[in-house]
């Protein structure tokens, strides 16, 4: 049972992770692989709004997604987008990436190989990955304009769709650690993190929401 105090701390982190960017016309939508098919839903919605002519879905599998998406995250995302009416010719699949750095690097190569000129990206992620993904894109692909996007949900609504509050909070805590650590590893631009957010993160870690925290030696 998750305490009301822990849930409030998670909400603070959730709100911080959201970038609140307004989507606008871009060269491409890139959907970052994960366990959450909502990423594909948002990407398809942006396509149908006419905000980009092509989608890239990127991601292999991870311990979290191996059972849920046995054919690979990008492949399952593509299948979902096709179900939602996105034409096959508008979708590129990048099936090898196993972390966000590779998502960015390999998607960039897939687009180059396809002859797609990219000056701007609508970057779709899980809601609590918006800020980290944005910071990494700004560092690793600095020549493009980046807009973060995700499903519009409050924390409690998102937990209901996933069905596992502890896993979601673990993920939120892990995402915050990466916002703090990755600039020092030359993987992301620095972000201003309010002290109240840092304190909430530390309280959640002390309470055991740590399954997504990186070991000190891990770099991706």
Biotite code that builds the C-alpha atoms (Angstrom):
import biotite.structure as struc

atoms = struc.array([
    struc.Atom([0.000, 0.000, 0.000], chain_id="A", res_id=1, res_name="UNK", atom_name="CA", element="C"),
    struc.Atom([1.446, 3.344, -1.052], chain_id="A", res_id=2, res_name="UNK", atom_name="CA", element="C"),
    struc.Atom([1.087, 6.087, 1.523], chain_id="A", res_id=3, res_name="UNK", atom_name="CA", element="C"),
    struc.Atom([-0.588, 9.390, 0.759], chain_id="A", res_id=4, res_name="UNK", atom_name="CA", element="C"),
    struc.Atom([2.726, 11.129, 1.456], chain_id="A", res_id=5, res_name="UNK", atom_name="CA", element="C"),
    struc.Atom([4.604, 8.971, -1.046], chain_id="A", res_id=6, res_name="UNK", atom_name="CA", element="C"),
    struc.Atom([1.904, 9.525, -3.645], chain_id="A", res_id=7, res_name="UNK", atom_name="CA", element="C"),
    struc.Atom([2.138, 13.288, -3.156], chain_id="A", res_id=8, res_name="UNK", atom_name="CA", element="C"),
    struc.Atom([5.915, 13.146, -3.599], chain_id="A", res_id=9, res_name="UNK", atom_name="CA", element="C"),
    struc.Atom([5.418, 11.139, -6.789], chain_id="A", res_id=10, res_name="UNK", atom_name="CA", element="C"),
    struc.Atom([2.962, 13.745, -8.028], chain_id="A", res_id=11, res_name="UNK", atom_name="CA", element="C"),
    struc.Atom([5.560, 16.483, -7.488], chain_id="A", res_id=12, res_name="UNK", atom_name="CA", element="C"),
    struc.Atom([8.016, 14.561, -9.642], chain_id="A", res_id=13, res_name="UNK", atom_name="CA", element="C"),
    struc.Atom([5.329, 13.786, -12.229], chain_id="A", res_id=14, res_name="UNK", atom_name="CA", element="C"),
    struc.Atom([4.464, 17.464, -12.604], chain_id="A", res_id=15, res_name="UNK", atom_name="CA", element="C"),
    struc.Atom([8.145, 18.402, -12.889], chain_id="A", res_id=16, res_name="UNK", atom_name="CA", element="C"),
    struc.Atom([8.801, 15.856, -15.620], chain_id="A", res_id=17, res_name="UNK", atom_name="CA", element="C"),
    struc.Atom([6.077, 17.327, -17.844], chain_id="A", res_id=18, res_name="UNK", atom_name="CA", element="C"),
    struc.Atom([7.381, 20.035, -20.223], chain_id="A", res_id=19, res_name="UNK", atom_name="CA", element="C"),
    struc.Atom([3.965, 21.457, -21.258], chain_id="A", res_id=20, res_name="UNK", atom_name="CA", element="C"),
    struc.Atom([5.136, 22.173, -24.800], chain_id="A", res_id=21, res_name="UNK", atom_name="CA", element="C"),
    struc.Atom([2.536, 23.087, -27.417], chain_id="A", res_id=22, res_name="UNK", atom_name="CA", element="C"),
    struc.Atom([2.856, 20.684, -30.387], chain_id="A", res_id=23, res_name="UNK", atom_name="CA", element="C"),
    struc.Atom([3.599, 22.351, -33.712], chain_id="A", res_id=24, res_name="UNK", atom_name="CA", element="C"),
    struc.Atom([4.377, 21.335, -37.269], chain_id="A", res_id=25, res_name="UNK", atom_name="CA", element="C"),
    struc.Atom([7.680, 19.448, -37.374], chain_id="A", res_id=26, res_name="UNK", atom_name="CA", element="C"),
    struc.Atom([9.778, 17.368, -39.742], chain_id="A", res_id=27, res_name="UNK", atom_name="CA", element="C"),
    struc.Atom([9.098, 14.097, -37.933], chain_id="A", res_id=28, res_name="UNK", atom_name="CA", element="C"),
    struc.Atom([7.460, 12.473, -34.940], chain_id="A", res_id=29, res_name="UNK", atom_name="CA", element="C"),
    struc.Atom([9.783, 10.145, -33.025], chain_id="A", res_id=30, res_name="UNK", atom_name="CA", element="C"),
    struc.Atom([8.086, 7.721, -30.617], chain_id="A", res_id=31, res_name="UNK", atom_name="CA", element="C"),
    struc.Atom([10.473, 6.447, -27.957], chain_id="A", res_id=32, res_name="UNK", atom_name="CA", element="C"),
    struc.Atom([10.083, 2.758, -27.180], chain_id="A", res_id=33, res_name="UNK", atom_name="CA", element="C"),
    struc.Atom([8.717, 1.650, -23.809], chain_id="A", res_id=34, res_name="UNK", atom_name="CA", element="C"),
    struc.Atom([6.094, -0.582, -22.197], chain_id="A", res_id=35, res_name="UNK", atom_name="CA", element="C"),
    struc.Atom([3.402, 2.033, -22.857], chain_id="A", res_id=36, res_name="UNK", atom_name="CA", element="C"),
    struc.Atom([1.438, 1.799, -26.128], chain_id="A", res_id=37, res_name="UNK", atom_name="CA", element="C"),
    struc.Atom([0.087, 5.256, -25.327], chain_id="A", res_id=38, res_name="UNK", atom_name="CA", element="C"),
    struc.Atom([3.254, 6.602, -26.957], chain_id="A", res_id=39, res_name="UNK", atom_name="CA", element="C"),
    struc.Atom([2.100, 5.163, -30.271], chain_id="A", res_id=40, res_name="UNK", atom_name="CA", element="C"),
    struc.Atom([-1.395, 6.574, -29.696], chain_id="A", res_id=41, res_name="UNK", atom_name="CA", element="C"),
    struc.Atom([-0.015, 10.091, -29.217], chain_id="A", res_id=42, res_name="UNK", atom_name="CA", element="C"),
    struc.Atom([2.276, 9.764, -32.241], chain_id="A", res_id=43, res_name="UNK", atom_name="CA", element="C"),
    struc.Atom([-0.646, 8.651, -34.403], chain_id="A", res_id=44, res_name="UNK", atom_name="CA", element="C"),
    struc.Atom([-2.770, 11.539, -33.127], chain_id="A", res_id=45, res_name="UNK", atom_name="CA", element="C"),
    struc.Atom([-0.050, 14.047, -34.002], chain_id="A", res_id=46, res_name="UNK", atom_name="CA", element="C"),
    struc.Atom([0.221, 12.535, -37.484], chain_id="A", res_id=47, res_name="UNK", atom_name="CA", element="C"),
    struc.Atom([-3.529, 12.778, -38.043], chain_id="A", res_id=48, res_name="UNK", atom_name="CA", element="C"),
    struc.Atom([-3.410, 16.411, -36.935], chain_id="A", res_id=49, res_name="UNK", atom_name="CA", element="C"),
    struc.Atom([-1.039, 17.042, -39.826], chain_id="A", res_id=50, res_name="UNK", atom_name="CA", element="C"),
    struc.Atom([1.870, 17.993, -37.577], chain_id="A", res_id=51, res_name="UNK", atom_name="CA", element="C"),
    struc.Atom([4.438, 15.729, -39.282], chain_id="A", res_id=52, res_name="UNK", atom_name="CA", element="C"),
    struc.Atom([4.543, 13.661, -42.483], chain_id="A", res_id=53, res_name="UNK", atom_name="CA", element="C"),
    struc.Atom([6.499, 10.737, -41.071], chain_id="A", res_id=54, res_name="UNK", atom_name="CA", element="C"),
    struc.Atom([6.731, 8.765, -37.825], chain_id="A", res_id=55, res_name="UNK", atom_name="CA", element="C"),
    struc.Atom([9.743, 6.897, -36.470], chain_id="A", res_id=56, res_name="UNK", atom_name="CA", element="C"),
    struc.Atom([9.165, 4.255, -33.818], chain_id="A", res_id=57, res_name="UNK", atom_name="CA", element="C"),
    struc.Atom([12.331, 3.221, -32.031], chain_id="A", res_id=58, res_name="UNK", atom_name="CA", element="C"),
    struc.Atom([13.054, 0.465, -29.541], chain_id="A", res_id=59, res_name="UNK", atom_name="CA", element="C"),
    struc.Atom([14.044, -3.179, -29.144], chain_id="A", res_id=60, res_name="UNK", atom_name="CA", element="C"),
    struc.Atom([13.001, -4.869, -25.891], chain_id="A", res_id=61, res_name="UNK", atom_name="CA", element="C"),
    struc.Atom([13.942, -4.529, -22.241], chain_id="A", res_id=62, res_name="UNK", atom_name="CA", element="C"),
    struc.Atom([13.243, -6.572, -19.101], chain_id="A", res_id=63, res_name="UNK", atom_name="CA", element="C"),
    struc.Atom([10.094, -4.463, -18.690], chain_id="A", res_id=64, res_name="UNK", atom_name="CA", element="C"),
    struc.Atom([8.815, -5.015, -22.235], chain_id="A", res_id=65, res_name="UNK", atom_name="CA", element="C"),
    struc.Atom([10.032, -8.486, -23.171], chain_id="A", res_id=66, res_name="UNK", atom_name="CA", element="C"),
    struc.Atom([6.774, -10.172, -22.179], chain_id="A", res_id=67, res_name="UNK", atom_name="CA", element="C"),
    struc.Atom([4.444, -7.316, -23.124], chain_id="A", res_id=68, res_name="UNK", atom_name="CA", element="C"),
    struc.Atom([6.029, -6.653, -26.530], chain_id="A", res_id=69, res_name="UNK", atom_name="CA", element="C"),
    struc.Atom([7.806, -9.816, -27.681], chain_id="A", res_id=70, res_name="UNK", atom_name="CA", element="C"),
    struc.Atom([8.231, -8.554, -31.254], chain_id="A", res_id=71, res_name="UNK", atom_name="CA", element="C"),
    struc.Atom([9.991, -5.413, -30.024], chain_id="A", res_id=72, res_name="UNK", atom_name="CA", element="C"),
    struc.Atom([8.727, -2.040, -28.885], chain_id="A", res_id=73, res_name="UNK", atom_name="CA", element="C"),
    struc.Atom([9.040, -0.294, -32.246], chain_id="A", res_id=74, res_name="UNK", atom_name="CA", element="C"),
    struc.Atom([7.249, -3.127, -34.042], chain_id="A", res_id=75, res_name="UNK", atom_name="CA", element="C"),
    struc.Atom([4.342, -3.104, -31.574], chain_id="A", res_id=76, res_name="UNK", atom_name="CA", element="C"),
    struc.Atom([4.143, 0.694, -31.848], chain_id="A", res_id=77, res_name="UNK", atom_name="CA", element="C"),
    struc.Atom([3.968, 0.422, -35.644], chain_id="A", res_id=78, res_name="UNK", atom_name="CA", element="C"),
    struc.Atom([1.188, -2.151, -35.418], chain_id="A", res_id=79, res_name="UNK", atom_name="CA", element="C"),
    struc.Atom([-0.747, 0.131, -33.077], chain_id="A", res_id=80, res_name="UNK", atom_name="CA", element="C"),
    struc.Atom([-0.333, 3.118, -35.386], chain_id="A", res_id=81, res_name="UNK", atom_name="CA", element="C"),
    struc.Atom([-1.550, 1.071, -38.343], chain_id="A", res_id=82, res_name="UNK", atom_name="CA", element="C"),
    struc.Atom([-4.628, 0.094, -36.319], chain_id="A", res_id=83, res_name="UNK", atom_name="CA", element="C"),
    struc.Atom([-5.194, 3.822, -35.727], chain_id="A", res_id=84, res_name="UNK", atom_name="CA", element="C"),
    struc.Atom([-5.143, 4.578, -39.439], chain_id="A", res_id=85, res_name="UNK", atom_name="CA", element="C"),
    struc.Atom([-1.601, 5.779, -40.040], chain_id="A", res_id=86, res_name="UNK", atom_name="CA", element="C"),
    struc.Atom([-0.512, 4.606, -43.511], chain_id="A", res_id=87, res_name="UNK", atom_name="CA", element="C"),
    struc.Atom([2.359, 2.144, -43.615], chain_id="A", res_id=88, res_name="UNK", atom_name="CA", element="C"),
    struc.Atom([4.387, 4.366, -45.921], chain_id="A", res_id=89, res_name="UNK", atom_name="CA", element="C"),
    struc.Atom([4.442, 7.098, -43.271], chain_id="A", res_id=90, res_name="UNK", atom_name="CA", element="C"),
    struc.Atom([6.113, 4.857, -40.652], chain_id="A", res_id=91, res_name="UNK", atom_name="CA", element="C"),
    struc.Atom([9.798, 4.074, -40.196], chain_id="A", res_id=92, res_name="UNK", atom_name="CA", element="C"),
    struc.Atom([10.852, 1.426, -37.688], chain_id="A", res_id=93, res_name="UNK", atom_name="CA", element="C"),
    struc.Atom([14.112, 1.417, -35.749], chain_id="A", res_id=94, res_name="UNK", atom_name="CA", element="C"),
    struc.Atom([14.195, -1.955, -33.919], chain_id="A", res_id=95, res_name="UNK", atom_name="CA", element="C"),
    struc.Atom([17.648, -2.023, -32.265], chain_id="A", res_id=96, res_name="UNK", atom_name="CA", element="C"),
    struc.Atom([17.799, 0.701, -29.614], chain_id="A", res_id=97, res_name="UNK", atom_name="CA", element="C"),
    struc.Atom([17.956, -0.403, -25.986], chain_id="A", res_id=98, res_name="UNK", atom_name="CA", element="C"),
    struc.Atom([18.269, 3.018, -24.303], chain_id="A", res_id=99, res_name="UNK", atom_name="CA", element="C"),
    struc.Atom([17.336, 6.616, -25.009], chain_id="A", res_id=100, res_name="UNK", atom_name="CA", element="C"),
    struc.Atom([20.760, 7.550, -26.336], chain_id="A", res_id=101, res_name="UNK", atom_name="CA", element="C"),
    struc.Atom([20.488, 4.781, -28.900], chain_id="A", res_id=102, res_name="UNK", atom_name="CA", element="C"),
    struc.Atom([16.871, 5.772, -29.654], chain_id="A", res_id=103, res_name="UNK", atom_name="CA", element="C"),
    struc.Atom([18.162, 9.184, -30.691], chain_id="A", res_id=104, res_name="UNK", atom_name="CA", element="C"),
    struc.Atom([21.294, 8.019, -32.521], chain_id="A", res_id=105, res_name="UNK", atom_name="CA", element="C"),
    struc.Atom([19.631, 5.179, -34.422], chain_id="A", res_id=106, res_name="UNK", atom_name="CA", element="C"),
    struc.Atom([16.518, 7.200, -35.316], chain_id="A", res_id=107, res_name="UNK", atom_name="CA", element="C"),
    struc.Atom([18.746, 9.909, -36.728], chain_id="A", res_id=108, res_name="UNK", atom_name="CA", element="C"),
    struc.Atom([20.456, 7.310, -38.926], chain_id="A", res_id=109, res_name="UNK", atom_name="CA", element="C"),
    struc.Atom([17.171, 5.745, -40.058], chain_id="A", res_id=110, res_name="UNK", atom_name="CA", element="C"),
    struc.Atom([15.903, 9.156, -41.121], chain_id="A", res_id=111, res_name="UNK", atom_name="CA", element="C"),
    struc.Atom([19.135, 9.947, -42.949], chain_id="A", res_id=112, res_name="UNK", atom_name="CA", element="C"),
    struc.Atom([19.013, 6.597, -44.752], chain_id="A", res_id=113, res_name="UNK", atom_name="CA", element="C"),
    struc.Atom([15.418, 7.331, -45.788], chain_id="A", res_id=114, res_name="UNK", atom_name="CA", element="C"),
    struc.Atom([16.425, 10.740, -47.134], chain_id="A", res_id=115, res_name="UNK", atom_name="CA", element="C"),
    struc.Atom([14.254, 12.660, -44.663], chain_id="A", res_id=116, res_name="UNK", atom_name="CA", element="C"),
    struc.Atom([15.603, 16.149, -43.949], chain_id="A", res_id=117, res_name="UNK", atom_name="CA", element="C"),
    struc.Atom([15.095, 16.939, -40.258], chain_id="A", res_id=118, res_name="UNK", atom_name="CA", element="C"),
    struc.Atom([15.086, 20.402, -38.747], chain_id="A", res_id=119, res_name="UNK", atom_name="CA", element="C"),
    struc.Atom([12.525, 19.775, -36.003], chain_id="A", res_id=120, res_name="UNK", atom_name="CA", element="C"),
    struc.Atom([11.261, 16.808, -33.988], chain_id="A", res_id=121, res_name="UNK", atom_name="CA", element="C"),
    struc.Atom([8.089, 16.080, -32.086], chain_id="A", res_id=122, res_name="UNK", atom_name="CA", element="C"),
    struc.Atom([9.510, 13.739, -29.456], chain_id="A", res_id=123, res_name="UNK", atom_name="CA", element="C"),
    struc.Atom([6.884, 11.447, -27.925], chain_id="A", res_id=124, res_name="UNK", atom_name="CA", element="C"),
    struc.Atom([7.589, 9.630, -24.679], chain_id="A", res_id=125, res_name="UNK", atom_name="CA", element="C"),
    struc.Atom([5.864, 8.485, -21.534], chain_id="A", res_id=126, res_name="UNK", atom_name="CA", element="C"),
    struc.Atom([4.693, 11.538, -19.541], chain_id="A", res_id=127, res_name="UNK", atom_name="CA", element="C"),
    struc.Atom([7.383, 11.209, -16.873], chain_id="A", res_id=128, res_name="UNK", atom_name="CA", element="C"),
    struc.Atom([10.115, 10.905, -19.516], chain_id="A", res_id=129, res_name="UNK", atom_name="CA", element="C"),
    struc.Atom([9.379, 14.181, -21.286], chain_id="A", res_id=130, res_name="UNK", atom_name="CA", element="C"),
    struc.Atom([12.027, 16.288, -19.550], chain_id="A", res_id=131, res_name="UNK", atom_name="CA", element="C"),
    struc.Atom([14.823, 13.715, -19.632], chain_id="A", res_id=132, res_name="UNK", atom_name="CA", element="C"),
    struc.Atom([14.194, 12.852, -23.286], chain_id="A", res_id=133, res_name="UNK", atom_name="CA", element="C"),
    struc.Atom([14.117, 16.527, -24.217], chain_id="A", res_id=134, res_name="UNK", atom_name="CA", element="C"),
    struc.Atom([17.388, 17.192, -22.379], chain_id="A", res_id=135, res_name="UNK", atom_name="CA", element="C"),
    struc.Atom([19.064, 14.262, -24.104], chain_id="A", res_id=136, res_name="UNK", atom_name="CA", element="C"),
    struc.Atom([17.844, 15.293, -27.549], chain_id="A", res_id=137, res_name="UNK", atom_name="CA", element="C"),
    struc.Atom([19.148, 18.821, -26.997], chain_id="A", res_id=138, res_name="UNK", atom_name="CA", element="C"),
    struc.Atom([22.559, 17.398, -26.135], chain_id="A", res_id=139, res_name="UNK", atom_name="CA", element="C"),
    struc.Atom([22.855, 14.510, -28.585], chain_id="A", res_id=140, res_name="UNK", atom_name="CA", element="C"),
    struc.Atom([21.108, 16.095, -31.604], chain_id="A", res_id=141, res_name="UNK", atom_name="CA", element="C"),
    struc.Atom([21.605, 19.812, -31.004], chain_id="A", res_id=142, res_name="UNK", atom_name="CA", element="C"),
    struc.Atom([20.876, 20.924, -34.569], chain_id="A", res_id=143, res_name="UNK", atom_name="CA", element="C"),
    struc.Atom([17.133, 20.201, -34.400], chain_id="A", res_id=144, res_name="UNK", atom_name="CA", element="C"),
    struc.Atom([14.311, 22.016, -32.666], chain_id="A", res_id=145, res_name="UNK", atom_name="CA", element="C"),
    struc.Atom([12.648, 19.696, -30.133], chain_id="A", res_id=146, res_name="UNK", atom_name="CA", element="C"),
    struc.Atom([9.082, 19.655, -28.812], chain_id="A", res_id=147, res_name="UNK", atom_name="CA", element="C"),
    struc.Atom([8.203, 17.100, -26.131], chain_id="A", res_id=148, res_name="UNK", atom_name="CA", element="C"),
    struc.Atom([4.820, 15.389, -26.204], chain_id="A", res_id=149, res_name="UNK", atom_name="CA", element="C"),
    struc.Atom([3.028, 12.671, -24.282], chain_id="A", res_id=150, res_name="UNK", atom_name="CA", element="C"),
    struc.Atom([-0.440, 11.578, -23.286], chain_id="A", res_id=151, res_name="UNK", atom_name="CA", element="C"),
    struc.Atom([-2.337, 14.202, -21.284], chain_id="A", res_id=152, res_name="UNK", atom_name="CA", element="C"),
    struc.Atom([-3.041, 12.472, -17.987], chain_id="A", res_id=153, res_name="UNK", atom_name="CA", element="C"),
    struc.Atom([-2.733, 13.177, -14.304], chain_id="A", res_id=154, res_name="UNK", atom_name="CA", element="C"),
    struc.Atom([-0.651, 10.748, -12.262], chain_id="A", res_id=155, res_name="UNK", atom_name="CA", element="C"),
    struc.Atom([-3.621, 8.832, -10.856], chain_id="A", res_id=156, res_name="UNK", atom_name="CA", element="C"),
    struc.Atom([-5.125, 8.455, -14.334], chain_id="A", res_id=157, res_name="UNK", atom_name="CA", element="C"),
    struc.Atom([-1.869, 7.136, -15.731], chain_id="A", res_id=158, res_name="UNK", atom_name="CA", element="C"),
    struc.Atom([-1.450, 4.665, -12.866], chain_id="A", res_id=159, res_name="UNK", atom_name="CA", element="C"),
    struc.Atom([-4.921, 3.313, -13.648], chain_id="A", res_id=160, res_name="UNK", atom_name="CA", element="C"),
    struc.Atom([-3.962, 2.678, -17.284], chain_id="A", res_id=161, res_name="UNK", atom_name="CA", element="C"),
    struc.Atom([-0.737, 0.882, -16.327], chain_id="A", res_id=162, res_name="UNK", atom_name="CA", element="C"),
    struc.Atom([-2.191, -0.988, -13.364], chain_id="A", res_id=163, res_name="UNK", atom_name="CA", element="C"),
    struc.Atom([0.934, -0.925, -11.184], chain_id="A", res_id=164, res_name="UNK", atom_name="CA", element="C"),
    struc.Atom([1.453, 2.155, -9.007], chain_id="A", res_id=165, res_name="UNK", atom_name="CA", element="C"),
    struc.Atom([4.744, 0.955, -7.541], chain_id="A", res_id=166, res_name="UNK", atom_name="CA", element="C"),
    struc.Atom([6.258, 0.385, -10.981], chain_id="A", res_id=167, res_name="UNK", atom_name="CA", element="C"),
    struc.Atom([5.161, 3.822, -12.167], chain_id="A", res_id=168, res_name="UNK", atom_name="CA", element="C"),
    struc.Atom([6.653, 5.519, -9.108], chain_id="A", res_id=169, res_name="UNK", atom_name="CA", element="C"),
    struc.Atom([9.875, 3.540, -9.526], chain_id="A", res_id=170, res_name="UNK", atom_name="CA", element="C"),
    struc.Atom([10.028, 4.786, -13.123], chain_id="A", res_id=171, res_name="UNK", atom_name="CA", element="C"),
    struc.Atom([9.355, 8.387, -12.080], chain_id="A", res_id=172, res_name="UNK", atom_name="CA", element="C"),
    struc.Atom([12.161, 8.225, -9.505], chain_id="A", res_id=173, res_name="UNK", atom_name="CA", element="C"),
    struc.Atom([14.555, 6.690, -12.029], chain_id="A", res_id=174, res_name="UNK", atom_name="CA", element="C"),
    struc.Atom([13.764, 9.384, -14.584], chain_id="A", res_id=175, res_name="UNK", atom_name="CA", element="C"),
    struc.Atom([14.568, 12.101, -12.043], chain_id="A", res_id=176, res_name="UNK", atom_name="CA", element="C"),
    struc.Atom([17.896, 10.485, -11.198], chain_id="A", res_id=177, res_name="UNK", atom_name="CA", element="C"),
    struc.Atom([18.829, 10.647, -14.877], chain_id="A", res_id=178, res_name="UNK", atom_name="CA", element="C"),
    struc.Atom([17.839, 14.313, -15.123], chain_id="A", res_id=179, res_name="UNK", atom_name="CA", element="C"),
    struc.Atom([20.251, 14.956, -12.253], chain_id="A", res_id=180, res_name="UNK", atom_name="CA", element="C"),
    struc.Atom([23.098, 12.677, -13.368], chain_id="A", res_id=181, res_name="UNK", atom_name="CA", element="C"),
    struc.Atom([23.189, 12.690, -17.168], chain_id="A", res_id=182, res_name="UNK", atom_name="CA", element="C"),
    struc.Atom([24.487, 16.258, -17.681], chain_id="A", res_id=183, res_name="UNK", atom_name="CA", element="C"),
    struc.Atom([27.647, 15.266, -15.822], chain_id="A", res_id=184, res_name="UNK", atom_name="CA", element="C"),
    struc.Atom([28.032, 12.307, -18.177], chain_id="A", res_id=185, res_name="UNK", atom_name="CA", element="C"),
    struc.Atom([27.688, 14.499, -21.273], chain_id="A", res_id=186, res_name="UNK", atom_name="CA", element="C"),
    struc.Atom([24.384, 12.822, -22.164], chain_id="A", res_id=187, res_name="UNK", atom_name="CA", element="C"),
    struc.Atom([21.949, 15.699, -21.542], chain_id="A", res_id=188, res_name="UNK", atom_name="CA", element="C"),
    struc.Atom([21.755, 19.420, -21.082], chain_id="A", res_id=189, res_name="UNK", atom_name="CA", element="C"),
    struc.Atom([21.428, 20.597, -17.462], chain_id="A", res_id=190, res_name="UNK", atom_name="CA", element="C"),
    struc.Atom([17.928, 21.232, -16.118], chain_id="A", res_id=191, res_name="UNK", atom_name="CA", element="C"),
    struc.Atom([16.914, 23.439, -13.216], chain_id="A", res_id=192, res_name="UNK", atom_name="CA", element="C"),
    struc.Atom([15.525, 21.069, -10.572], chain_id="A", res_id=193, res_name="UNK", atom_name="CA", element="C"),
    struc.Atom([13.626, 22.764, -7.709], chain_id="A", res_id=194, res_name="UNK", atom_name="CA", element="C"),
    struc.Atom([14.755, 21.801, -4.240], chain_id="A", res_id=195, res_name="UNK", atom_name="CA", element="C"),
    struc.Atom([11.319, 20.497, -3.320], chain_id="A", res_id=196, res_name="UNK", atom_name="CA", element="C"),
    struc.Atom([11.526, 18.070, -6.239], chain_id="A", res_id=197, res_name="UNK", atom_name="CA", element="C"),
    struc.Atom([14.970, 16.851, -5.167], chain_id="A", res_id=198, res_name="UNK", atom_name="CA", element="C"),
    struc.Atom([13.726, 16.334, -1.606], chain_id="A", res_id=199, res_name="UNK", atom_name="CA", element="C"),
    struc.Atom([10.668, 14.398, -2.821], chain_id="A", res_id=200, res_name="UNK", atom_name="CA", element="C"),
    struc.Atom([12.929, 12.218, -4.968], chain_id="A", res_id=201, res_name="UNK", atom_name="CA", element="C"),
    struc.Atom([15.201, 11.498, -2.014], chain_id="A", res_id=202, res_name="UNK", atom_name="CA", element="C"),
    struc.Atom([12.260, 10.593, 0.243], chain_id="A", res_id=203, res_name="UNK", atom_name="CA", element="C"),
    struc.Atom([10.876, 8.163, -2.349], chain_id="A", res_id=204, res_name="UNK", atom_name="CA", element="C"),
    struc.Atom([14.278, 6.552, -2.794], chain_id="A", res_id=205, res_name="UNK", atom_name="CA", element="C"),
    struc.Atom([14.602, 6.083, 0.962], chain_id="A", res_id=206, res_name="UNK", atom_name="CA", element="C"),
    struc.Atom([11.193, 4.390, 0.962], chain_id="A", res_id=207, res_name="UNK", atom_name="CA", element="C"),
    struc.Atom([12.392, 1.795, -1.529], chain_id="A", res_id=208, res_name="UNK", atom_name="CA", element="C"),
    struc.Atom([11.181, 3.087, -4.902], chain_id="A", res_id=209, res_name="UNK", atom_name="CA", element="C"),
    struc.Atom([14.553, 2.219, -6.361], chain_id="A", res_id=210, res_name="UNK", atom_name="CA", element="C"),
    struc.Atom([14.193, -0.517, -8.976], chain_id="A", res_id=211, res_name="UNK", atom_name="CA", element="C"),
    struc.Atom([14.901, 1.949, -11.808], chain_id="A", res_id=212, res_name="UNK", atom_name="CA", element="C"),
    struc.Atom([17.843, 3.716, -10.176], chain_id="A", res_id=213, res_name="UNK", atom_name="CA", element="C"),
    struc.Atom([21.134, 3.273, -11.994], chain_id="A", res_id=214, res_name="UNK", atom_name="CA", element="C"),
    struc.Atom([24.163, 1.780, -10.309], chain_id="A", res_id=215, res_name="UNK", atom_name="CA", element="C"),
    struc.Atom([26.968, 4.312, -10.027], chain_id="A", res_id=216, res_name="UNK", atom_name="CA", element="C"),
    struc.Atom([28.963, 2.642, -12.798], chain_id="A", res_id=217, res_name="UNK", atom_name="CA", element="C"),
    struc.Atom([26.071, 2.561, -15.302], chain_id="A", res_id=218, res_name="UNK", atom_name="CA", element="C"),
    struc.Atom([26.309, 5.166, -18.051], chain_id="A", res_id=219, res_name="UNK", atom_name="CA", element="C"),
    struc.Atom([23.225, 4.724, -20.251], chain_id="A", res_id=220, res_name="UNK", atom_name="CA", element="C"),
])
